[in-house]
Amino acid sequence: MATSRAEQFSALDEQLEDAVRSARTTRRSPTTVVVGDGEPVELPIESLKTLHKLVHALALGNDAMLTTTEAADLLGVSRPYLTRLLKSGKLPYRKKGNRHLVPADAITRFKAERDRQLSEVDQLASAEEELGVR
């Protein structure tokens, strides 16, 4: 029998919850996390919390919603810039009170598209240099 998406993420959710709890009690940042049989990865406590939030939502079978600060951190942009992306319609969001919540999958798609476009610009610049145009 095939396992559901929620079941696949449950064990990882528990592991990350333990890591967040440990990081809070030891107040040590970055925190080393090992997922399954993988290599250890050092993460700042805020990144660890965001990762746990994403995996927890997946374990529950929900789509993860990120705050503008979390979404901006994942994209590597400032929060005001991310807010401009939301207001211009380039990223979907929901309002909950005075907070803007962004679907994590929208951030992932936006980042992949942005990375693809940057790669094309890099290739174009390389071609210009090879041709002596630049």
C-alpha positions in Angstrom: 0.0 0.0 0.0 1.3 3.4 -0.9 2.0 5.8 1.9 0.4 9.2 1.9 2.3 12.4 1.7 1.5 13.1 5.3 2.9 9.8 6.5 6.1 10.4 4.5 6.7 13.7 6.4 5.7 12.6 9.9 9.1 11.1 10.9 11.0 14.1 9.6 8.5 16.4 11.4 9.3 14.7 14.7 13.0 14.8 14.0 12.9 18.6 13.2 10.7 19.3 16.2 13.3 17.6 18.5 16.1 19.6 16.8 14.2 22.9 17.4 13.5 22.0 21.0 17.1 21.1 21.5 18.3 24.4 19.9 16.0 26.4 22.1 17.2 24.8 25.3 20.9 24.9 24.4 20.6 28.3 22.7 23.2 27.1 20.2 23.1 28.5 16.7 23.8 27.2 14.1 22.3 23.8 14.9 23.5 20.7 13.2 20.7 18.6 11.7 20.9 15.1 10.2 18.0 14.0 8.1 17.8 10.2 7.7 21.1 8.8 6.5 22.1 12.1 5.0 25.0 14.4 5.8 24.9 16.8 8.7 23.8 20.3 7.8 24.3 23.4 10.0 21.3 25.7 10.1 20.6 28.9 12.0 17.8 28.5 14.5 15.4 30.7 12.4 16.0 28.6 9.3 15.5 25.4 11.4 12.2 26.8 12.7 11.0 27.7 9.1 12.0 24.2 7.8 10.1 22.6 10.7 7.1 24.8 9.9 7.2 23.6 6.3 7.6 19.9 7.1 5.0 20.1 9.9 2.4 21.4 7.4 3.3 18.7 4.9 3.0 16.1 7.7 -0.5 17.3 8.4 -1.4 17.2 4.8 -1.7 21.0 4.5 0.0 23.6 2.3 2.6 25.6 4.3 2.0 29.3 4.6 5.0 31.5 5.4 5.2 35.0 6.9 6.7 37.7 4.7 9.9 37.5 6.8 10.2 33.7 6.3 9.4 34.0 2.6 12.0 36.8 2.1 14.6 34.8 3.9 14.0 31.8 1.6 14.3 34.0 -1.5 17.3 35.9 -0.1 15.5 39.3 -0.6 14.4 42.0 1.8 11.0 41.9 3.4 10.0 45.2 1.8 11.0 43.9 -1.6 8.9 40.7 -1.0 6.0 42.9 0.0 6.2 44.8 -3.3 6.2 41.4 -5.1 3.0 40.5 -3.3 1.3 43.8 -3.9 2.2 43.7 -7.6 0.6 40.3 -8.0 3.9 38.4 -8.8 3.3 36.2 -5.8 0.0 35.1 -4.3 -0.8 35.7 -0.6 -3.5 35.7 1.9 -4.1 38.2 4.7 -4.7 37.0 8.2 -5.3 40.0 10.4 -2.5 42.4 9.5 -0.2 39.6 8.3 0.5 38.6 4.8 0.9 34.8 4.4 2.6 33.4 1.3 2.1 29.8 0.1 5.5 28.0 0.4 4.9 26.3 -3.0 4.5 29.7 -4.6 7.9 30.8 -3.2 9.5 27.6 -4.5 8.1 28.1 -8.0 9.0 31.8 -8.0 12.6 31.0 -6.9 13.0 28.3 -9.6 11.8 30.7 -12.3 14.0 33.5 -11.0 17.0 31.1 -10.9 16.2 29.9 -14.5 16.1 33.5 -15.7 19.4 34.4 -14.0 21.0 31.4 -15.6 19.9 32.5 -19.0 21.3 36.0 -18.4 24.6 34.5 -17.3 24.7 32.4 -20.5 23.9 35.4 -22.6 26.8 37.4 -20.9 29.2 34.5 -21.5 28.2 34.3 -25.2 28.7 38.1 -25.5 32.2 37.8 -24.0 33.1 34.9 -26.3 32.0 36.9 -29.3 33.8 40.0 -28.1 30.7 42.1 -28.0 31.3 43.1 -24.5 
